[in-house]
Amino acid sequence: MPQAWKSIYSDSAAYFESSHADFLQAAGARIVPVSYNLSLNELEAELANLNGLYIPGDTKTTLLDSKFIDTVRATLKWAETHNTD
């Protein structure tokens, strides 16, 4: 993990399985972490710089985390308004 990411995410409870990263990288994706603890403005700024987003959510813990669910909702709403083709 690059040093800049460590300072942002080292205290985070977020977890991303390496097998998911391996799968995405095998398809040609470059992995960039996006914290679900960002403010709405920060999240939207990050989304504007991406051309895709993988949202892991395969654990009960994530489905019970209201901040995670709110961020996923905000992300889907943002994507809906920016992909109207």
C-alpha positions, 0 to 999 in steps of 0.5 A: 500500500502506498504511504499516502494511502496508509496515512488515510486508511491505517486506522480504518475498520474497512477490509478488502480481500486480496482475492477480490483485488487479484480478480479485478487486476487480472481484468486490467483494473487499477485498484484505488481505495475509496473510503466510505467514511468520506464526506459527500463532497469528498466522495463525489470528487473521488467518483468524478475521477474514476471510470468504475467502482467495485463495491464489496459488501459480502459480509454481514458487518457491512450490511449492518453498517449504516454509514456504509449503506448510506455511502453506497446509496449516495454512490448509486445516486451519483452514478445515476445522475452522471450516466444518463446516456 
